[in-house]
């Protein structure tokens, strides 16, 4: 599947101090952008969107923030 350019309508701006994943943004690996989209798949190419960071440090930081919000 190829990027058709539809996802650029949903392009997300970088938040100030928070992580993109903390604010609910998702990343399409195929289109290589962060988008604001409620679904689990990219509206453009149909790839599954990433909802968690790959890096160990950022993944742990996200887990800590989510745990604090639960309390």
Buried (B, 14 or more C-beta within 10 A) or exposed (E): EEBEEEBEEBEBEEEEEEBBBBBEBBBBEBBEBBBEBEEEEBBBBEBEBBEEBEEEEBEEBBEEEEEEEEE
